[in-house]
């Protein structure tokens, strides 16, 4: 007979870990399935490593400006391998509570290194075993996708994942996409000493924020040496003289070319749901995420990145949190609060008091976007 669970969570990132541990703390029998390693993108390729790099970049920036504080220095020399070693150590320390043994001690049955596949609304196969569950949470995250640019595959490019594996600092880099990820890496590379061009179709960085935030971000990036080219759509990519060249044009027909040793794409993401058998669970995948009803009662009545779908059979629920919903808020609490909400909802618990909203989560990716406002405008950049 197939093991029966109150909840099966698919995906061992922040949302999945918090969902599973939270449900287990409420007395539910919970299984957590992760095909790779627990911790997910936030631990290995998102929040933890990028914030560690951002701190190193901030130190480099302070040293460059040390004379403004009355301190003389011999200049900045960035040892990128040493910076990356520090990042790896931060990941190791932060991941101690994401180890399978720790999660098992919280009352969760953990399956790592295995794929999950829906065989039906309440049937999930894992490594040849079939698990029966009353509720399921899909928390498999998302991944970067490249826009349709002629020649980009032949030229080659980095995503944030490959950028975190670099051991040599590129002399110049073109970053496609001026959202939170693009702005964060633009600032990091610029502060480390790379020549950075940030390219996007929008007129200001961080287009999902208020225009004032975008304008402030543009000024901060410019103060770090980032060249922002907004309002241009990339038409093609090619290699020329050892450099990667991107040809772009504005809506008015103005054409430009930007060059760099590397190209980093941060212009879009897609839910990671391949192989899950979603149709067997009655879940439809749309272009930007799973087609589910928006849950509006979690963060004090506000719309949140937590979505649910009811199966209609004996109260079974299939839920998505974080990346699969199409609103991946690359911040640890972007998965933590929805995870807590989903674990309670899946086993019949209550809601949450309000924490941070989506805008707060996105702004945390960028060093000093709001709190430096007065300092920037008064010429006292710190």
C-alpha positions in Angstrom: 0.0 0.0 0.0 1.3 3.4 -0.9 2.5 5.6 2.0 -0.2 8.2 2.8 0.8 11.8 3.7 -1.1 14.9 4.7 1.3 16.9 2.5 3.9 16.3 -0.2 6.2 19.2 -1.0 8.0 19.1 -4.3 11.1 21.3 -4.3 13.6 21.9 -1.4 14.3 25.6 -1.8 13.2 28.3 0.7 9.4 27.9 0.1 9.6 24.1 0.1 11.7 23.9 3.3 9.5 26.3 5.2 6.3 24.7 3.9 7.4 21.2 4.9 8.9 22.0 8.3 5.9 24.3 9.1 3.4 21.6 8.3 5.3 19.0 10.3 5.3 21.3 13.3 1.5 21.3 13.1 1.4 17.6 13.4 1.1 16.7 9.7 2.8 13.8 8.0 5.0 15.4 5.4 7.3 14.3 2.6 9.7 16.7 0.9 11.1 15.7 -2.5 14.1 17.5 -4.0 15.9 16.3 -7.2 19.2 17.9 -6.4 20.2 19.4 -3.0 18.2 21.1 -0.3 18.6 24.9 -0.2 17.5 25.8 -3.7 18.4 28.9 -5.6 18.3 31.2 -2.7 21.2 29.4 -1.0 23.3 28.4 -4.0 22.7 30.9 -6.8 20.5 33.6 -5.4 20.3 35.6 -2.1 23.2 34.2 -0.1 26.0 34.3 -2.8 24.9 37.6 -4.4 24.6 39.4 -1.0 28.0 38.1 -0.1 29.4 39.5 -3.4 27.6 42.7 -2.9 29.3 43.1 0.5 32.7 42.6 -1.0 31.8 45.0 -3.8 30.7 47.6 -1.2 34.1 47.3 0.6 35.9 47.8 -2.7 33.8 50.9 -3.3 34.5 52.3 0.1 38.3 51.8 -0.4 38.1 53.6 -3.7 36.4 56.6 -2.0 38.4 56.3 1.2 40.0 59.8 0.8 36.6 61.4 1.0 36.6 60.1 4.6 40.1 61.3 5.3 41.8 57.9 4.8 44.5 57.3 2.3 44.7 53.9 0.6 46.9 52.3 -2.0 44.1 51.6 -4.3 41.9 48.6 -4.8 43.0 45.2 -6.1 40.2 42.7 -6.3 41.2 39.1 -5.9 38.2 37.4 -7.5 39.2 33.9 -6.5 39.4 35.0 -2.9 36.1 36.8 -3.2 34.5 33.6 -4.5 36.1 31.5 -1.8 34.4 33.8 0.8 31.1 33.4 -1.1 31.4 29.6 -1.0 32.1 29.7 2.8 29.0 31.9 3.3 26.9 29.3 1.4 28.3 26.5 3.6 27.5 28.3 6.8 24.1 29.4 5.7 23.2 25.9 4.5 23.8 24.1 7.8 20.0 24.2 8.6 19.2 23.0 5.1 20.9 19.7 5.5 18.6 16.7 5.0 19.4 15.3 8.5 18.3 18.6 10.1 15.0 18.6 8.2 14.4 15.0 9.1 14.8 15.9 12.8 12.0 18.4 12.3 9.7 15.5 11.4 9.8 15.6 7.6 10.5 12.6 5.5 13.1 13.7 2.9 13.7 12.3 -0.6 16.8 13.9 -2.3 18.2 13.0 -5.7 14.9 11.9 -7.0 12.3 13.3 -9.5 8.7 13.7 -8.5 5.9 13.0 -11.0 2.2 13.3 -10.6 0.4 10.1 -11.5 -3.0 11.7 -10.4 -4.4 14.5 -8.3 -3.3 12.6 -5.1 -0.7 10.2 -6.4 3.0 11.2 -6.8 5.7 8.8 -7.9 9.2 9.2 -6.4 12.1 6.8 -7.2 9.7 4.0 -8.1 7.6 4.5 -5.0 4.1 5.9 -5.1 3.1 8.4 -2.5 -0.6 9.2 -1.7 -1.2 12.7 -0.4 -4.2 14.9 0.7 -2.4 18.0 -0.4 0.7 18.9 -2.5 2.8 22.0 -2.8 4.8 22.7 -6.0 7.8 24.8 -5.0 10.3 23.9 -7.7 11.5 27.4 -8.4 12.3 29.1 -11.7 15.2 29.4 -14.1 16.7 32.1 -16.4 15.6 32.3 -20.0 17.2 34.1 -22.9 15.2 36.5 -25.1 15.0 35.7 -28.8 18.1 37.4 -30.1 19.6 36.4 -33.4 23.0 34.9 -32.9 23.0 34.9 -29.1 23.5 31.2 -28.8 26.5 31.2 -31.1 28.1 34.2 -29.3 27.5 32.6 -25.9 26.3 34.2 -22.7 26.2 33.9 -18.9 23.2 33.8 -16.6 23.5 34.7 -12.9 24.4 31.0 -12.3 27.5 31.0 -14.5 28.4 34.5 -13.3 28.7 33.1 -9.8 31.3 30.6 -11.0 33.7 33.1 -12.6 37.2 33.1 -11.3 38.5 35.8 -13.6 37.0 39.3 -13.6 35.9 40.3 -17.1 37.4 43.6 -18.4 34.0 44.5 -19.7 30.5 43.1 -19.5 27.2 43.8 -21.1 24.2 43.0 -18.9 20.8 42.5 -20.6 17.9 43.3 -18.4 17.6 46.1 -15.8 15.5 44.3 -13.3 16.7 43.5 -9.8 19.1 40.8 -10.9 20.6 42.8 -13.7 21.0 45.9 -11.5 22.6 44.0 -8.7 25.2 42.3 -10.9 25.8 45.6 -12.8 26.7 47.3 -9.5 28.8 44.3 -8.3 30.9 44.1 -11.4 31.3 47.8 -11.7 32.6 48.1 -8.1 35.0 45.2 -8.7 36.4 47.2 -11.7 34.7 45.9 -14.8 33.4 48.2 -17.5 29.7 47.6 -17.3 26.9 48.4 -19.8 23.3 47.8 -18.7 20.9 47.4 -21.6 17.1 47.2 -21.6 14.0 48.1 -23.6 12.7 50.2 -20.7 13.6 53.8 -20.0 14.6 53.3 -16.4 16.0 50.5 -14.3 13.7 48.4 -12.1 10.6 49.0 -14.3 8.2 47.3 -11.8 9.0 49.9 -9.2 7.8 53.5 -9.0 9.6 55.9 -11.5 11.3 57.7 -8.6 12.9 54.4 -7.6 14.1 53.7 -11.2 15.5 57.2 -11.5 17.4 57.0 -8.2 18.7 53.6 -9.1 20.0 55.0 -12.4 21.9 57.7 -10.6 23.4 55.3 -8.1 24.5 53.0 -10.9 26.0 55.9 -12.8 27.9 56.9 -9.7 29.5 53.4 -9.7 30.4 53.7 -13.3 27.6 51.7 -14.9 26.5 52.9 -18.4 22.7 52.5 -18.7 21.3 52.3 -22.2 17.5 52.3 -21.9 14.9 52.1 -24.6 16.7 49.8 -26.9 15.8 46.3 -28.2 18.6 44.0 -29.2 18.4 42.8 -32.8 21.4 40.6 -33.1 24.6 39.4 -31.5 28.0 38.6 -33.1 31.7 38.1 -32.2 34.2 40.7 -33.5 37.8 41.0 -32.6 37.6 38.9 -29.5 34.6 40.8 -28.2 30.9 40.1 -28.1 28.9 42.7 -29.9 25.2 43.4 -29.5 23.3 45.5 -32.1 20.2 47.3 -30.8 17.7 49.8 -31.9 15.2 52.2 -30.3 11.6 52.6 -31.3 12.6 55.8 -33.1 15.0 53.8 -35.2 18.2 54.9 -33.5 20.8 52.1 -33.7 23.6 51.4 -31.3 26.2 48.7 -30.7 27.5 47.7 -27.3 30.6 45.5 -26.7 32.0 43.4 -23.9 34.2 40.5 -23.1 31.1 38.8 -21.6 27.3 39.1 -21.9 25.1 38.3 -18.9 21.4 37.8 -19.5 19.0 38.7 -16.7 15.9 39.4 -18.8 13.4 36.8 -17.8 12.6 33.6 -15.9 10.4 30.6 -16.4 9.0 28.1 -13.9 10.9 24.9 -13.5 8.2 22.3 -13.8 9.4 20.0 -16.6 8.7 16.3 -15.9 6.2 16.9 -13.0 3.2 15.5 -14.9 1.1 18.6 -14.1 -1.7 17.6 -16.4 -2.2 14.4 -14.3 -2.7 16.7 -11.3 -5.1 18.9 -13.2 -2.8 21.9 -13.2 -2.3 24.0 -16.3 1.0 25.7 -17.2 0.8 29.1 -18.7 3.5 31.3 -20.2 4.5 32.9 -17.0 3.6 30.3 -14.4 1.0 27.8 -13.2 -2.6 28.7 -13.9 -4.0 28.9 -10.4 -6.2 31.2 -8.4 -4.5 34.1 -6.6 -4.7 33.7 -2.8 -5.7 37.1 -1.4 -6.1 36.4 2.3 -2.5 35.7 3.4 -0.8 39.0 3.8 -3.7 41.0 5.4 -5.9 40.8 2.3 -3.2 41.8 -0.2 -2.3 39.8 -3.3 0.7 37.7 -2.6 3.0 35.4 -4.5 1.2 32.4 -3.2 -1.4 30.6 -5.3 -3.6 27.7 -4.8 -5.9 25.4 -6.8 -8.6 23.1 -5.4 -8.9 19.7 -7.0 -12.6 19.3 -6.2 -12.1 15.8 -4.8 -12.6 15.4 -1.0 -10.9 18.7 -0.3 -7.6 17.9 -1.8 -5.4 20.9 -2.6 -2.6 21.5 -5.0 -0.6 24.6 -4.2 2.3 26.6 -5.7 4.6 28.9 -3.9 7.5 31.1 -5.1 9.0 30.6 -8.5 6.4 28.3 -10.2 3.7 31.0 -9.7 5.5 33.3 -12.2 6.3 35.8 -9.5 9.7 34.7 -8.3 10.7 37.4 -5.8 14.4 36.6 -5.6 14.7 37.1 -1.9 14.7 34.6 0.9 11.5 36.0 2.5 9.9 35.8 -0.9 9.7 32.1 -0.4 9.6 32.1 3.4 6.3 33.9 4.0 4.4 32.1 1.2 5.9 28.8 2.4 4.5 29.4 5.9 1.1 30.3 4.5 1.0 27.3 2.3 2.0 24.9 5.0 -0.8 26.2 7.2 -3.3 26.2 4.4 -2.4 22.7 3.3 -3.1 21.2 6.7 -5.9 23.5 7.8 -4.0 26.2 9.8 -4.5 29.9 9.9 -3.1 32.8 8.0 -0.1 35.1 8.6 0.3 38.6 10.0 1.8 40.9 7.4 5.6 40.9 6.9 7.3 42.5 3.9 5.5 43.2 0.6 6.9 42.3 -2.8 8.4 45.8 -3.4 10.4 45.5 -0.1 11.7 42.1 -1.2 12.9 43.3 -4.6 14.6 46.4 -3.3 16.7 44.4 -1.0 18.7 43.0 -3.9 20.2 46.4 -4.7 22.7 48.1 -2.4 21.3 51.4 -1.0 18.4 52.0 -3.4 16.2 53.9 -0.9 18.2 54.5 2.2 20.9 56.3 0.3 18.4 58.7 -1.2 19.3 61.7 0.9 23.0 61.0 0.8 23.0 60.8 -3.0 21.0 63.9 -3.5 23.1 65.9 -1.0 26.3 64.6 -2.5 27.2 62.6 0.6 27.4 59.2 -0.9 28.6 56.8 1.7 
